[in-house]
Amino acid sequence: MGEFFDAGFQNYTVLHVNQDLIPQIREKYPNARILVRMYLQNWFNRNPEDWSRQVADIANRLRPFNVEITWANEQNLDLEGHPQGASPTQPVPPASLYQDINKWNLEMIRRLRQLIPWARLHYPAFANDHSDDKNQGGYVGLEICRPSIELADVMDCHCYWRVDEGPLTLDGGQRFVLTHNFFPDKPIFISECGNFAVNDPRSPDQYITFAQSLYNYDYVEGETFFIWDSDAAPENSQNIIQRSSALRDALRQVSKDPPAVLPPIPSAPPPAPRPQPKPQPVPPEGIDYIVLPGDTLISISKKFGIELIQLMNVNHITDARTLRAGQHLRIPGSPAPVPVPGGPRTEPMPTPPPGNQGPIESEPTPVPEPIPINGGSIYIVRPGDTLSAIAKRFNVTVPALVAANTLTDPNLIRVGQRLIIPKPQMVLTVAGVLAVQEAEKARMGVLGIGEAGTTVTPEEIKAFLQGKRTTYYVTRKGDTIPKIAALFNIDPVILGQINQVGLDGELIPGTRLLIPMK
């Protein structure tokens, strides 16, 4: 084990299944940084309550030796358990994947802060090239996950480079610089790195150059090379240091102190300025915007103060790399009260005339009735509203509102926000019993089979779908992809892509659609 210790630059990522190594590392290197990575497959199917308890148990056991821990790994890969994760056939996953990661990690962090408040939490690294820490490299996963990332203590990164290019390029070994631009106040730890060519004669110099280049960055806390002896996947075999005696010996023998001359660093875009300028106002009806050279979806969303996901959905953008100068985008306006036929109208406050006329008296603005939609209604949040008060008013539960609107924090709603009010009851039909039984064997739920029939409570539906990664929806007369996407609160473009169905026109009744669960 001496080779393992000495090749580590006093930084180690250790899987929790190998936790017995940690006391040995701490004895040999009292000041070493040791990150415990919980080995978790199928994170999307794990209940955060159960998994956080397991993480806390391991952390408490190792507390005398270590305080740094992360609870998952490369959650944006399909191999890690999400049905929409990146794969060879889908190198850039949909935005909904990152929404799920953000929501799940928010719950994990909340629970871990309660169970192990002393621990230093590392946000799990994303797999390279499948999210965006580059300007236009697919969905901007880092930005979508910002709410949960900002709650962690450290941002983990994985930096892999091509052996022919070396470790000093922004697309390779220095990729963490671009991640830092998203989170300039967040420390970074390189929890994996390498070049998938450990037996190449250039590798010893490249690995040492990479490690020494990190001394240029005071926000980088350290690095660990690819897992010492992992055989998790065949493609990883060329990254296992133990397979190369030349690389192993070079890492053991090199000085771990900063070199006299640091390796050069590539130029990078400056970090995003803080504080952000005040967003430009957008009228309720929205505006058209022409993309300028240098624009990104993030910069445009911040410019107008709208959510990134909303901007992408309104413009049916499925890949941020398609954004180009001169492209027309629709910038949605702030929600405005919508009059309901036969119901009360909400009028704007009159504007005082010029001069010192004093305040104008006006009648209190009536509370607007919810706007009917398929599968529920829309309610526009007013001053003084709380989620619990809204739930009570419409005879639904707070968890139902949170799920229907994919809220990350039920205590944070804003005036003018549109909330989907789900129906108090859902329908599961009698005609679908056989299909339900078949789906149960595959751990899938089935909604909407045949004609509408027996009503069941939301609790029964929740119990029926518990632990299932997906559900099937069987179409009825009049169904369209946008209508079904609205019912399940997902992107219609993504729903169409998953099922290879176009967005236009009615669907044939009885068509089975695969619905990714939030």
PEPESUL-V644058 format. One line per field, one symbol per residue. ss: DSSP state (h for helix, s for strand, l for the rest). psi: psi as a letter, one per 40 degrees, with the letter a starting at -180 (. if undefined). Layout:
ss = ???
psi = ???
//
This chain:
ss = lhhhhhllllssssshhhlhhhhhhhhhllllssssslllllhhhllhhhhhhhhhhhhhhhlllllsssllllllshhhlllllssllsllllhhhhhhhhhhhhhhhhhhhhhllllsssslllllllllllllllllhhhhlhhhhllllssssssslllllllllllllllhhhhhhhllllssssssssllllllllhhhhhhhhhhhhhhlllssssllllllllllhhhhhhlhhhlhhhhhhhhhlllllllllllllllllllllllllllllllllssssllllllhhhhhhhhlllhhhhhhhlllllhhhlllllsssslllllllllllllllllllllllllllllllllllllllsssllsssssllllllhhhhhhhllllhhhhhhhhllllllllllllsssssllsssllhhhhhhhhhhhhlllssslllllllssshhhhhhhhllllsssssllllllhhhhhhhhlllhhhhhhhhllllllllllllsssssll
psi = edddddeeffhhhhidefeeddddddddgdeihhhhhhhhifddehhddddddddddddddedeeiehiieahfeeiddeeheeiiidegdhiidddddddddddddddddddddgeeihhhhhiiiieeaheidffahgddddeddddeeidihiihhiihdediefidebdfddddddddgeehihhgeiiaeffdeheedddddddddddeeeheeheaihiihdfhfdideedeehdeehdddddddddiheihidhiiiiiiiiiihihiiihihihideiihhhhiheiidddddddefiidddddddefheheeehiheihihhiiihihhhhheaiihiihihiiiigeiihiiihhihiiihhiheaihhhhiheiidddddddefiidddddddefhdheegiiheihhhhiidiihhideedddddddddefiihifhaihbhiiidddddddehehdiiihhiiheiidddddddefihdddddddefhieiiiihhehhhhhhi.
//
